Amino acid sequence: MTPSLHKRVTLGGIGFALLLFIALMVLESYFIQRVAQFYVTTRLEHDGETLLAALQPHPDNQSYELNASRIHPIYLRPFSGHYFQITLPGNTLRSRSLWDEPLNLPQDQALHPGVLTIPGPQGESLLVLIQRYTVGQDTVTIATAESLAQLDPLIRQAQIWSAAAASVLLIVLVILQYRWMSAGLSPLQELQRQLKELQQGKRQQLVLNKTFAELEPLINEINHLITALDDRIGRHRNAIGNLAHALKTPVSALQQLAQSDACDPSFKQALETQLNRIRDRIDNELKRARIAGAQGLRGKLNVRDEIIDLSTTLKKIHHHKAIDIVLDIAPGIIINADRQDFLELVGNLLDNACKWARQRVEISAQMTDSGFRLTLEDDGPGCDAAALNRISQRGTRLDEKNPGHGLGLAIAEDIVSQYAGELHFSSSPLGGLAVAVRLPQQG
């Protein structure tokens, strides 16, 4: 299967968008965690300052105690998820919520200000803010902590909403990328359409009014190639025609010499045979030179009209046999082909059928899903399986006594091959040969 540029770029864009989506999810999760941590840290800082304000000297003036009326009730409920621990000279005060368990602070960080995460009294993850203050001559360290478990649902909800928004953005980007890609390839689609029109003979050159600078050299080169191919076909035909016409004159002179009384009778027959072969070969090479095939510009032609004209002509040529040519062709069959090629193809096949037919030749044509199909049958003697295998070989003749050069079917095969078609020989129910031609239709 031919790879699709549109599909490849679209899939590449989707892959890039997915990578971008994953990166955004990772960054988003990180920033949500940071925002949540900042929010909790700000609250812990405020709680720490509140605890500092609630700290008052003990009546013995040897230590400090907390004014319970100024402590938030959440610090009084056991395992509430909110804890504090105040380290004083010679004493440590803890929140009632710790239930007499100390905060599991690392020894190297217990008295150093900062933010850290530690396991809580019930194994939950705690975010701890450590702050240091100076009260009189004493240094006070306050560690406030909050369980992150309470924030997890909020964090997950924020992540879900962010993921949903990012997913919608991803879908929008993919749709926009697909539309941008389609719009970007529209000049190529227009180019494809014009190439089909060129093949059908509807135009001579490619012209795109709106295109990209990158496509202009391609279009110009294609137009130059079309012109060069047409010139080459014309030169080829002219060269073959000139050579053939140049050879006809000396061949005719030799034929006249062979028919004169001055020619040795033993040499006369051999000379005439070889000269006839040369003349027949020249005629057929002239016919071959006229084949345009896939390299030429095709046009639309009406199959029935062209075959009716050919049938009328060949009836006149073979008038001595009074052949009945029966057509089974719908009036509306139109194909894309070079007219000269089509006339050469059908003319050779119909001429061969008329040569071998006794009284009747049948021609049928129809359009099928696979393309155009043409069948010619005659009521002649036909041929066996071995002859059917040899019949399309160049120069093969099944009856040397029958006039003709034997290359007509080979020329037909050349034309069909130029159009990527098929030529099939079989026995006809009429008793003679059946020739089936299939030509694929392009555009």
Buried (B, 14 or more C-beta within 10 A) or exposed (E): EEEEEBEEBBEEBBEEBEEBBEEBBEEBBEEBBEEBBEEBBEBBBEBBBBBBEBBEEEEEEEBBBBEEEEBBEBBEBEBBBBBBBBBBEEEEBBBBBBEEBEBEBEEEBBEEEEBBEBEBBEEBEBBBBBBEBEBEEEEBBBBBBBBBBEBEEEBEEBBEEBBEEBEEBBEEBBEEBBEEBEEEBEBBEBBEEBBEBBBBBBBEEBEBEEBEEEBEEBBEEBBEEBEEEBEEBEEEBEEBBEBBEEBBEEBEEBBEEBEEEEBEEEEBEEBBEEBBEBBBBBBBBBBBBBBBBEEBBBBEBBBBEBBBEBBEBBBEEBEEEEBEBEBEBEEEBEBBBBBBBBBBBBBBBBBBBBBBBBEBBBBBBEBEEEBBBBBBBBBBEBBEEEEBEEBBEEEBBBEEEEEBBBBBBBBBBBBBBBBEBBBEBEBBEBBBBBBBBBBEBEE
